[in-house]
Amino acid sequence: MKQPGLFFVLFGALYLACYQSKQPATGRQQVRNLIFYAGGALLPLCLVVIWSALSGSIDRFWFWTVTYVREYGTMVSWTVALSRFTVGVSRLVDGFTWRSAARLR
């Protein structure tokens, strides 16, 4: 179960789309780069699906990656999850102050 990895892939795509090097990529180059990136991100998943299908365990693969995650992910509503998240973050940052790097020198 590595579904949170999807957020790493999305972050990578966003970074790739927005990153400006010394020579900015043209629109066509950016699209090509994103297609290659998406292909590289999807290749491991496709290989695992093919391997699962060939080994006869696609039903277990589907259960652990889709069915179980859907049931586990809906145990708490979005509003409760957001409330718990905000309480946790506020406890985490309580007492910390923001200091700029210039003031630390």
C-alpha positions as CSV (number, residue, x, y, z in Angstrom):
1,M,0.0,0.0,0.0
2,K,2.0,3.0,-1.2
3,Q,-0.8,5.2,-2.4
4,P,0.7,8.3,-0.7
5,G,3.4,8.0,-3.3
6,L,0.9,9.6,-5.7
7,F,1.6,12.9,-4.0
8,F,5.3,12.6,-4.7
9,V,4.6,12.0,-8.3
10,L,2.2,15.0,-8.5
11,F,4.8,17.1,-6.8
12,G,7.5,16.0,-9.2
13,A,5.2,16.8,-12.2
14,L,4.4,20.2,-10.7
15,Y,8.1,20.9,-10.1
16,L,9.0,19.8,-13.7
17,A,6.2,22.0,-15.2
18,C,7.2,25.1,-13.2
19,Y,11.0,24.8,-12.9
20,Q,12.8,27.4,-14.9
21,S,16.4,26.6,-15.8
22,K,18.8,29.1,-17.4
23,Q,17.3,28.2,-20.8
24,P,13.5,27.9,-20.3
25,A,11.9,25.0,-22.1
26,T,9.4,25.7,-24.9
27,G,5.8,24.5,-24.5
28,R,6.5,21.5,-26.7
29,Q,9.6,20.6,-24.7
30,Q,7.6,20.9,-21.4
31,V,4.9,18.6,-22.7
32,R,7.5,16.1,-23.9
33,N,9.3,16.2,-20.5
34,L,6.0,15.6,-18.7
35,I,5.1,12.7,-20.9
36,F,8.4,11.0,-20.2
37,Y,8.0,11.7,-16.5
38,A,4.5,10.3,-16.5
39,G,5.7,7.2,-18.4
40,G,8.5,6.7,-15.9
41,A,6.1,7.1,-13.0
42,L,3.6,4.6,-14.4
43,L,6.0,2.0,-15.6
44,P,6.5,0.3,-12.2
45,L,2.8,0.2,-11.6
46,C,2.1,-1.3,-15.0
47,L,4.8,-3.9,-14.5
48,V,3.3,-4.9,-11.1
49,V,-0.2,-5.2,-12.6
50,I,1.1,-7.4,-15.5
51,W,3.1,-9.5,-13.0
52,S,0.1,-9.9,-10.8
53,A,-2.1,-10.8,-13.7
54,L,0.3,-13.4,-15.0
55,S,0.8,-14.9,-11.6
56,G,-3.0,-15.2,-11.0
57,S,-3.0,-12.8,-8.1
58,I,-4.6,-9.8,-9.6
59,D,-7.6,-10.1,-7.3
60,R,-5.3,-9.8,-4.2
61,F,-3.5,-6.9,-5.9
62,W,-6.9,-5.1,-6.5
63,F,-8.0,-5.8,-2.9
64,W,-4.9,-4.3,-1.3
65,T,-4.5,-1.3,-3.6
66,V,-8.1,-0.3,-4.2
67,T,-10.8,-2.0,-2.1
68,Y,-9.0,-2.0,1.3
69,V,-7.7,1.5,0.8
70,R,-11.2,2.8,0.0
71,E,-12.7,1.2,3.1
72,Y,-9.8,2.3,5.3
73,G,-9.8,5.8,3.9
74,T,-13.5,6.4,4.5
75,M,-13.5,5.4,8.2
76,V,-13.2,9.1,9.1
77,S,-15.0,11.9,7.3
78,W,-13.1,14.7,5.6
79,T,-14.3,17.3,8.1
80,V,-13.2,15.2,11.1
81,A,-9.8,14.5,9.4
82,L,-9.3,18.2,8.7
83,S,-10.2,19.0,12.3
84,R,-7.7,16.4,13.6
85,F,-5.0,17.7,11.2
86,T,-5.4,21.3,12.3
87,V,-5.4,20.4,16.0
88,G,-2.3,18.2,15.5
89,V,-0.4,20.9,13.5
90,S,-1.3,23.6,16.1
91,R,0.1,21.4,18.9
92,L,3.2,20.7,16.9
93,V,4.0,24.4,16.2
94,D,2.9,25.7,19.5
95,G,5.9,27.6,21.1
96,F,7.9,27.8,17.9
97,T,8.6,31.1,16.3
98,W,9.6,31.9,12.8
99,R,13.1,33.4,12.4
100,S,14.5,34.5,9.1
101,A,17.9,33.1,8.0
102,A,19.3,36.7,8.1
103,R,18.6,37.0,11.8
104,L,20.3,33.7,12.6
105,R,23.7,34.8,11.2
